[in-house]
Amino acid sequence: MMHIVIAKYKEDIKWLHKFNYSYTVYNKGPKIEDKFTINIPNIGRESETYLRYIIENYGTLPECTLFVQGNPYPHCSNLEEQLSNYRGEPYYFVGRELIYDFENGAPHHPGLNIAEIAKLLGIYTGKERYYFVPGAQFIVKSETIKRRSLEWWKQAYEIHNKFHSSPWVYERLWGDIFAV
């Protein structure tokens, strides 16, 4: 069964109730009192939230998890269709289009330190292009996450928190992180 993890700031998440999946909301905006909501500091954008969830739930991850922003539709207007097309792939991009940047972030975000962070994570391959879906939204199976140890994920979280650029870099690296 799928579980949804939502990285929320101030977005309206009523869209969530049309899905029949369990969910966890990581709220970085004004405090919300709800048994499915965890209020956390507003740091690190969605990538910090995703890493936090993986670390906090590593031992009890559901079969697969959909990671999305508080409002997934600007980056994936056909979310329902994409979820119905999911066939159990180990890692599945959820978004409008697959694009790429070079290791310096060009052409979409020149100046990113993609290669530097990939090297720190131990996933640098020297490839020319990093393919990603804008918005960093995806489905990943628990077995794919667990191909990397809990210690690796904790290190990835520490690396993430050292660089202001990490949310945009991790957006480009999720495919490589899960391609173990």
C-alpha positions in Angstrom: 0.0 0.0 0.0 1.2 3.5 -0.7 1.8 6.2 1.9 1.9 9.9 1.1 4.4 12.2 2.7 3.6 15.9 2.2 6.1 18.7 2.7 3.7 21.6 3.6 4.3 25.2 4.2 1.1 27.3 3.9 -0.6 25.3 1.1 -4.2 24.1 1.2 -4.0 20.3 1.3 -7.7 19.5 0.9 -6.7 17.8 -2.4 -5.3 15.0 -0.2 -8.7 13.7 0.8 -9.6 12.5 -2.7 -7.0 9.8 -2.3 -7.5 6.7 -0.2 -3.9 6.4 1.1 -2.4 6.9 4.5 -0.4 10.1 4.8 1.9 12.1 7.0 2.0 15.9 6.7 5.2 17.6 7.7 4.1 21.2 8.3 6.6 24.0 8.2 4.0 26.8 8.4 1.7 28.0 11.1 1.1 25.2 13.7 -1.6 22.6 12.9 -3.1 20.3 15.5 -3.9 17.1 13.7 -2.9 13.5 14.4 -1.4 13.1 10.9 0.6 16.3 11.0 4.1 16.8 12.4 5.0 20.5 12.9 8.7 21.1 12.2 10.9 24.1 11.6 10.8 25.7 8.2 14.2 24.7 6.9 15.5 22.9 3.9 12.4 22.9 1.7 10.9 19.5 0.6 14.3 17.6 0.5 14.9 18.2 4.2 11.4 16.8 4.9 11.9 13.7 2.7 15.2 12.9 4.4 13.7 13.5 7.8 10.8 11.1 7.0 13.2 8.4 5.7 15.4 8.6 8.8 12.5 8.7 11.3 10.7 5.8 9.7 13.5 3.7 8.3 12.5 0.6 10.3 8.8 0.8 9.5 8.7 2.2 5.9 5.5 1.3 4.0 5.8 -0.7 0.8 6.0 2.5 -1.2 5.9 6.2 -0.5 4.8 9.1 -2.6 6.8 12.2 -1.7 5.1 15.5 -2.7 5.0 19.2 -2.0 2.1 20.8 -0.1 0.5 21.6 -3.5 1.8 19.0 -6.0 -0.3 20.3 -8.9 1.9 23.1 -10.2 4.5 20.5 -11.0 2.1 17.7 -11.7 -1.3 18.7 -13.0 -2.3 15.1 -13.7 -1.3 13.6 -10.4 -4.3 11.2 -10.3 -3.4 9.9 -13.8 0.3 9.4 -12.9 -0.7 7.5 -9.7 -3.0 5.3 -11.7 -0.1 4.6 -14.1 2.3 3.6 -11.4 3.1 -0.1 -11.8 5.4 -0.8 -8.8 8.7 0.6 -10.2 11.5 1.0 -7.6 11.6 4.7 -8.3 9.0 6.7 -10.3 9.1 10.4 -11.1 5.8 12.3 -10.6 5.7 15.5 -12.6 5.0 17.2 -15.9 8.3 16.7 -17.6 11.7 15.1 -17.3 14.4 17.7 -17.8 18.2 17.8 -17.2 20.9 20.0 -15.9 24.7 19.7 -16.1 26.7 19.2 -13.0 27.0 22.9 -12.5 23.2 23.4 -12.6 23.0 24.9 -16.1 20.8 25.5 -17.9 18.0 25.7 -15.3 19.9 26.8 -12.2 23.5 27.8 -13.1 26.0 27.7 -10.2 24.6 24.7 -8.4 27.2 22.4 -6.7 25.7 19.2 -8.0 29.0 17.4 -8.5 30.4 18.5 -5.1 27.4 17.2 -3.2 27.2 14.0 -5.4 30.8 13.3 -4.5 30.1 13.9 -0.7 27.2 11.4 -1.0 29.4 8.9 -2.8 27.1 8.8 -5.8 29.2 10.9 -8.3 29.6 9.1 -11.6 31.0 11.9 -13.8 27.9 11.7 -16.1 27.2 14.6 -18.3 23.5 15.2 -17.4 21.3 14.9 -14.3 17.7 14.1 -15.2 15.0 15.3 -12.8 11.4 16.4 -12.6 10.9 19.9 -11.3 9.3 19.9 -7.9 11.1 16.8 -6.6 8.0 14.6 -6.4 8.3 10.9 -6.7 7.2 7.4 -5.6 9.8 5.1 -4.2 9.6 1.6 -2.8 10.9 0.9 0.7 13.3 -1.8 -0.6 14.8 0.9 -2.8 15.3 3.3 0.1 16.8 0.4 2.2 19.4 -0.3 -0.4 21.2 2.4 1.5 21.8 2.0 5.2 20.2 4.2 7.9 23.7 5.6 8.5 24.0 6.6 4.9 20.6 8.5 5.1 21.8 10.3 8.3 24.9 11.3 6.5 22.9 12.5 3.5 20.8 14.6 5.9 23.9 16.1 7.5 25.4 16.9 4.1 22.0 18.4 3.1 22.0 20.8 6.0 25.5 22.1 5.2 24.6 23.7 1.9 22.0 26.4 1.2 21.8 24.9 -2.4 20.9 21.4 -1.2 17.1 21.5 -1.9 17.9 22.3 -5.6 20.8 19.9 -5.8 18.9 17.0 -4.2 16.0 17.7 -6.6 18.5 16.8 -9.3 20.0 13.8 -7.4 17.0 11.8 -6.2 17.2 9.6 -9.3 20.9 8.8 -8.6 20.3 8.4 -4.9 17.7 5.7 -5.6 19.7 4.0 -8.5 21.7 1.7 -6.3 
